[in-house]
Amino acid sequence: MCGIVGYVGQRQAADILIEGLRRLEYRGYDSAGVAVYGNSGISIRKKVGRVKELAHLLSQQPVSGTLGIGHTRWATHGGITDANSHPHAGGNGEVVIVHNGVIENYAVLKERLQSLGFVFHSTTDTEVVAHLIAHHYQEQIALGGDPEDKATALGAVQAAIKCLKGTYGLGILFREHPALMIAARSGSPLVVGVGRGEYFLASDASPLAGYTSEVVYLADNELVLLTPDGIDLLHRDHGQTTPSIQVLDQTEAESDLGSFEHYMLKEIFEQPATLENALRGRLDDDAATAKFGGLNLEVHQLRRIDRLVLTACGTSWHSALVGEFLIEEFARLPVEVEYASEFRYRNPPLSESTMVFAITQSGETADTLAALRESQRKGHPTLAICNVVGSTIAREADGGIFLHAGPEVGVASTKAFTSQVAVLALLALYMGRLRHLSYTAGKRIINHLRAMPDVIQKTLDCDAAVREVAEKYFHADNFLYLGRGYNYPVALEGALKLKEISYIHAEGYPAAEMKHGPIALVDEDTPSVFVIPHGNMYPKIMSNLEEVKARKGPVIAIACEADQHIASVADDVICIPSVEDYLQPLVATIPLQLLAYHIAVLRGCNVDRPRNLAKSVTVE
């Protein structure tokens, strides 16, 4: 969601801030702003709209200085206005902050601050934090604190955050400190880039690539003081601590568009490579199983597991549904799939031998993180499937599996979904071989998985055919997506992709459920997308397809290239390679991603940054 960048060093801060904000555009936002410390103090420039409009404002009203903070805002409290954009000043301008997260008790704090004479210029919860820090800063000075001593500034921040309820990632400047930035986090990610005589701050690692190769990921309740001379890290409750410097495993090139028009299309076409990365080093031919380096559980512990809970949100929840099918088939282990946003507030009866897997691309999804922590609190082994090394969930889980899919910039997840499905297939194989799955079956699964990158490469050849279908149907206002078995989650994911980036209403259903209500929606103007590759369910799904055709509904079929019959009944056919049932989600998803993409482009939508959406949902 909102994005933070910061810089302190010798270079011009504004240039670095603008470039960092551009790299954070994928997170979703509606306004942007910077604050830079120069000869005349702290200058703020902010504006509703895209980062390019902020850059244009800076060309007209330039700022100069080597210390600054920047922000892209995704509105939570208060409307989309220049006044509500970040940064926000506190007190009489002695404090300027940017903030990610939500302050739940902001109304009470605001009322208290107004009674003390603080004047508000926005309707955000962030300005409350700015005034609160300013209030404690003024108090410390009144008690004899030196306004130019960084201990006074730090004391003000520490006192203020103790009053906050909710989540925050903060970047803070003080008027009396021309070379000091303070950052603090609780529930909203922050990462520090370590340079030579310069330091960087960001809400994720993408703005840091190319500037530094060393980073420090802040943990919850940690604060950091940044100056050109170094960093001081401390815990809110335990005092000074030693930074853990890690290598940044990301390059600028990974965030470049290359020859593609949009990041989403680039990431769709990266899937042969990302699938290969997900499988690399994890196929054990000798033992006919999968192998993982980070589960952190002994084999005897895993054998005692008698139930799995997969918890996730959005696209990751759809991959979890595929995982449920895979694990139950191969490992004969009961699996439940839970929305993380609901799971954290329920009190389900979980036995001591239940294992919880959190699935997330970003590793920062607030609901998934809360579900993980709740599971840990109750003593369950809690693992994660995650894409971002160094993310909060990756660090807090008892163990887990990384996707190695590389940065996913497009808001609508594509390559992360297929990588998650591939990793879940590996997990199903691994758990199955610990139980009853035979050596022969394990070898067969390994051979099928090893072939998938090439199969996905071949599947991408459908792009031109998908575009033709998109040109035929992009004016439609409603779509139905239907599949059965392993392809039911694919139907859900296809509908979600279309909704996310084209703003067309779409619903996904198990095909057999159509006649229990959704068939009422079928008419000549509502296309139905059937995921109908060859398999055990083919005759059943064909019967459902015929029911739609009988009611004059247009049918788009995602079918195997060897299917000689489908063209005689469907209006349009998109062909995919034939694979085993359990691998069909990896293949059938590709044309649905492309269909959503091409329809969105034809409708003139912002494919990579769809309205109202954020890449990483770090608030409830």
N, C-alpha and C positions, 0 to 999 in steps of 0.2 A: 504494500500500500504506500503510504507516504515514504519519501526518501530523504536521507540526510547526507550531506557531504561537509567536510571541514578541512582546513589547511592552516598550518603554521610553519613558517620557514623563511626562505629568502626570496622566493619567486612571487610574482604577482598572483594573489589569491583568486581574483575574479576569474581569470582564465581557467584555472584548475577547477573552480567551483562549477562554472558553466559546463565544462566538459564532463565533470562528474554527474551533474544533473541530467545531461543528455543520456548518459549510460543508465540512469535510473528511470528513464521514461517508461520502460516496460512495466514498471510496478503499478502504473495507473495513477493519474493525478489530474487536478483541475486548475492548479495555479502553481507559481514558482517564485522564489525570491532568494536574495543573498543579503548578507550583512558583512561589510569589510571594514577593518580598522585601518584608518589612514591618518594623515596629518591633522584633519579636523575632527577626529574621533571616529565613532562607528557610524557608517553610512548604510542605510537600508534601501534596497530597491526590490520591489515585488510587484507581481502583476498576474491577474487571471489569464489563463490560457497556457499555451505551450512554452517550452523552454526557449524556443527561437524568438518568441515575443519578448521574453525577459532579456535575451541577448540584444535585441534591437533597442530596448529601453536603456540598457547599459551603454550602447554605442552613442546614444543621445545624452545620457547622464552618467558619464564614466565614474568609476570609483577606483582608487589606487590604494594598495596596502598589501602586506604579506601575511595577514591573519584574517580569516573569514570563515563563515558558515553559510551553507545553502540548503534549500529545502524544496521538495515538490509535495504539495498538499493534496490529499484525497479527503474531501470534506466529510467530517463526522459531526462535530458541533458547530453550528453556524453555517450560513449559506456560502455560495461560491462568489466571493467579493474580494476586491483588492485589500480591504481592511482586514478581512479574515485570513488572508494569505500570511505565511510565515516569511521571515522572522518577525517576532514580537518583542517589543521593548517593555521593560518593567520599571516601575517607579518613575523617576525623572530622567530615564534614559541610561541609568547606570548599569543596567543589565539588558542583554539582548539574547534571545534563545530561539532555537528551533526544536520541534518536538514531534516524535512519532508515538502513537498510542492513544489511550483514552483515560482521562482522569475522572473516575466515577463520583468523587465527592467534590467536584469543581463548584457546584452551586453553593454549597455551604461555605467553602473557602472564599468564593467571590463575595458573598454577603458580608463575611467578616472583613475582608480587605476594603470593601466599599465603606464600611463603617469607620475604617481607619483613615479614609480620605483618598484612597487610590481610585483613579479615574480610568474607566475601561473604554477602549476604542474599537473593540471587536466583540463578537458573540462566541468566541472560541473558549474551549477549556484551557488552551495553551497560554493565553494571556494571563490567566489566573496563576499559572506556574511562574511566569516572568515576574509578576508583581509580588508573589510570595517570596521568591528569592531576593528580590529587591528589599522587601520588608525586613527579612532576616539580616541582610547585608547592612541596612541602616541601623538595625538594632545593635549589631556587633560593633559598628563604628561608635555608636552612642555610649557603649560600654568601654570604650578606650581602644578598640581595634584599629589598626593602621589600615586605611583604605587601599594602600598600595602593597600591602603584604598579602601574598597569595593564600596564606592561612585564613585570612579574613574572608576571602572569596569562597574558599573551600568550606569553611564553617557555615556560611550562608546557604550553600547548596545542600550540605548535609542536613541542616536544620529543616530546610524546605521539603526535601524528599521524604523525610520522616512523617510529614503531614499528608502525603499523597496516598490515595487509594486508587488502584487501577494499574495501567501499564504505561511505561514511558521509556523512550530513548531520547536523551537530551544532549544538545550541543549548546554550550553557554559561553558568551563573551562578557567581559566587564570593562566599563569605560576607563577604569583606573589601571587596567592591565593590558598594555599594547602588545604583549607577546604571550598571552596565556589563553588557552581554551580548556574548559572543563567539560567532560562528558560523563553521563550516568545512564545506566540501563536497569530496567526491571520489566521483563516480559516482552521487550521490543528490542530486536537485535542491533548491535553496534560492533564495528570492527575497526581497529586502529592499524594504519599502515605505518611501518617503521622505515624511515629513510636516513640519510646522512645530513644532519642539521635541519631536517624537516620531518614533519609528521602529518599524517592524514587521518581523517575520520569519515566513516561511511556506514550506512545502514546495511549494506552487504558488500561483498568483495569486488563487485564489477567495476566501480569507479577507480579502484586502486591498481588494476592491471596496467602495466606499462610504466607506472610511477614507482612501484616498489615490489619486491619479491618476498618481503617478510611482513607478517601481520600478527596482531594479537586480538583474539576474539574475546570480547568482554562477556563475563558470566553475569547472571542476575545479581543485582544489588552491588555491582562493582562500579567504582568511579575512577576516572583517569584524568590527570592533569597533564596537558601537552604544552610544551614550549620548544623552541628550536634546539634547546640543550638536552632534551630528553623527556621521558615520561615517568610519572609516578602513579602507580596503581594501588588502589586500596579497596577493601570491602567495607560496605556501609556499617557493618556491625563488628568486624574483626580487625580493622585497621590495615596497615601496610601489608602488601603482598607482592610476590615476584611475578612479573609478566611471563607468560609462556609464549615465546615467539615461535610461529610456525611458518613454513614455506607456503607462499600463495601459489596454488596449483591452477593458475588461470592466466591466459594471455589475451592481449588486445585482439589478436586475430580471431579468437573464438567468438567475439562479439561483433565482428564485421559482417556486413551483409553479403560481401562477395558479389556475384553476378545476379543474385536473387532480388526480386522487387520488394519482398517482405521477409521478416524474420520467420514468420509462421511457415512460409513455403520452404525456406532454407532448412528449417528444422524438420519438416516432413521428409525432405530429401536426404537428411542426415541419418535417417533411421537404419539403413543397412550398417553404417559404421557404429552407431550407438548401440545397436543390438549386439554387434560383435564385441564391443567394449564390455557390455553387461555379462557376456558369456566367457570372456577371456580369462583363462586360468582357473575356471570353475568347473570344468568337465573332467572327471576322473575316470578314464577308460578302464584302468586296471580294476577298480572297485565297482565300476558301472554305477557311479553316483555323482553327486555334485559335491563340491568342497568350498568352504567359506573360511575366511580368516578372522572374522570379527564377531561370531555369534557369542563367544565368551561363555558357553555352556558346555559341560562335558557330555559325552554320548549317553552316559547313564542317566543324566538329568533330563535329556531330551526324550529318552525312552519313557520316562515317567509322565510326560505330558499326555493328558488324555482329552484335551480340548484347546482349540485355538480361537482367539478373538482377533479379528482384523478390524482396525478402526482407522478411519480416514475421512476426508471431505472431498466433494467435487469429483474431478476426474480420478483421483486416487481411490475414491470409494468404488468407482466402477472397476478399476483394476483389482480391487479387493474381492469384488464379486466373482471375477474370473478366477482369482486365487482360491476362493471357496470351492469352486467346481474342481479345480486341479488337485488341491490337497485332499479333498474327500475321496476323489477317484483313486489317486495314487497311494496315499498314506492311510486311507480308511480312518481318518481322524476327524471328529466333528468340528466344524468351523462355523462361527457366526461372524457376520459382517455388520459393524455398527457405525452409524454416523458419529464422528467424534464429538460433534456439538451436542448430541443427545446423551451419548455414553457417559460423559463427565458428570451429568446431573442425575443419572439413574443410580440405583444401587442393586445391580444385578447379582444374583447368587453365583459367584465364581469360586470354584474349588481351588485348593492349594496347587493342584496340578494343571491349572489353566495358564496358558502363556498368551500374552498380549503382544501383537505386532502393530505398531503405528506405521502407516504408510504416508509418505509426504515427499513432494518434489523439493520444496524449499527448505524443509527442516525447521521452519519458523511458524507454521500455521498455528494460530493461537488455540483453537479448539483441540487440535490433535496433540499439541504440547500439554494442554490441561488434562486430556484423557490419559496420556502417558504418565503424567505425574500422579494422577489419582490411582492408577493401577499400581504404580510403585509404592504408593503410600499403603496399599493393602497387601503388599508383599508378593505380588505376582512378578515372575520374570518378564521383563518388558523390553522387547527388541524393536528395531526400526528398519524400515526400508526407505532410504533417503538418497537424494542426489547431491546435496551440498555438504561437502566436507567442512567441518568447523561450525556448522549450524547448531542451534540450541538443542534440537532433538537428537542430532548425531552425537552430541557431547553428553547428553543426560541419559540416553537409553543405556540399558545394561550391555547391549551389544547390537549388532545389526549388519546390514548389507548395503553397500553403496552402489548406486546405479552406474556411475561413471559415464553419464550421458553428456557431460559438459554443460555450460550455461544455457538455460532455456529462456530466451528473451521474450518471445511471443507470449502474450497473456494467456491465450488458449493453449493448454498443454497438448503436445503431440508426441514428441520423442520420449518424454518422461513416461507417458502411459505405456508405450510398447516396451520400454525398458523395465518398468514395474512388472508387467505381465511376464516378461522373460525371467526376471528374478524370482517371481512367484512359482514359475514352472520349475526352476532349479530347486527351490525350497520344497516343492511337492515331491520332486525326485529324491531329494536328500532324506526327507522324513519317511518317504515310502520305503527306501532301502534300509532304514533303521527298523522297519516293521516287517512287512510281508512281501514287498515288491521283489520279484525275482531278478537275478543277475541278467537274464536274457531281456526282460522287459526294460531294465535300466539301460542296457546297451542300446536298445532300440530307441528309447527316448533321447539319449545322448546324440545318436546319429541324426535324428530328426531336428534337434535343437541346433546342432552344428551347421546344418544346411540352411537355417532360417535367414541369415544375412543375405545370401544370394537370392533366396525366394523373395525377400522384401524388395531387393533391387529390381527384380523382374516385375513385381507388383506395381512399382512406380511407373511402369510403361503405360498404365491406364490413364495417365494424367490428361492426355488429349481427349480421350473418350469421356472422361468425367467433365471436362470443360464444356463439351457439346451438350451434355445433359443439363449442366448448370444454366447454359444459355436458354434452354427450353423452359426451365421451371423457376428462374430467379424472381419472377414476379409473384409467385405464390405467397399467400399469407400464412399458411399452415402446412405442416408436414407431419406424417406419422412414420415412425421407425419401428420395425418389427423383426424379431429374431427369436430363436429358441435355443435352449441348452447353453453352450458356451457363447453363443452369439446374442443372447438376451442382453448381457452387459454391453456388448458392442452396439446394440440398438440404442441403449441409454446414452452411451458416449457419443454416438453420431448425432443424436438429437441435441445433446448439450453443446456440441461444437457449433451446430447451426444456430442455436439460440445465442450463444456467446458472441459471435462475430458478425452475424447478419441481421440479428434482431427479429428473426422470423420465429413465430411460435411453433414449437416442435415438441412432440412427445414420443418417448420410447416405451415399448410394451413387449412382454412375451407374446409371440404371435397368437397363441391359443387364447389369450385373454381378450383379444380384440372383440370377440362376439359377446363378451360380458360387459359391454358398455361402449368402448371406443369406436366400434363399427358405426355408431350413430354419427360420427364425424365424417365418414367417408362420403365424398361427393366428387363431381367432375373437376373441382378446383383444388382438391387436396391430394397431393401426391403421397403415396405410401412407398417407403423404401424398405424392401424386404432383403434381409441378409440371409441368403438361401444357398450356401455352398453344399456340395454333395456330402451326405452323412446319414446317420441313422434317422435323423428327424426330417429329412428332405421331403418324403411324401406328406407328412403332417403339415409342414409349412406351405407346401404347394397347395394343399386344400384351403389353407387360410388365404393364400394369394388369390385363388379362384373366387373366394367369397367377396374380396374387394373388387375384382374385375366384374363380377355379376352386378355390382352396384355402380358401375361406370367410374370407379376410382382409378386414376393414373397410377401405374406401378413401375417403380424403378427397382430392378433386381441386381443385387450383388451376388454373382453366381460364378461357379467354376468355368474356366475356359473350355472344358470338355463337355459342358452341358449342352446337348443338342436340342433339348425340349423347351428350355426356358424362353427362348426368343419368340416362340409361337404364342406365349401367353402374357408376357410382360411387355409394357410399352417401350421400355428402354432397359438395356442390359449392360452392366459394367463387369468385365471378366477379371477374375483373379486366379492365381495358381491353385491347384488342388493340394491340400495338406491334411494331416490328421485332424480330427475333430478338435482336440485340445489345443492345437496351434492355430486354429482358424481366427481367433481374435487378433492375433498379430497381423494377419494378412487382410482380413475384412475391414479392419479399422482404417487402412490406408486410403481407399477410395472415399470413405466417409469424411476423413479429414480434408481431402482434396475437394470434395463436393462443397463442404462448408466454406472452404477458402474461396473457391471460384464464384460461388453465389454472393459472398460478401463483397468481393471485388467488383462484380457486376452491379451490385446495389450501391456502390460508392462508399462503403463502410471503411472505417479505420481498422484494418485487419489486426494489426499488432497491438493496438491500444483501444479496444472496444469501450464504449461508454459505460460508466458506472462500475467497471471491473478493475480489480487489482491483481497483480501476479501473486503476491504473497500476502495472505489475509492475516495480519498480525493483531487484529482486534476482533472481539466477538461481534 
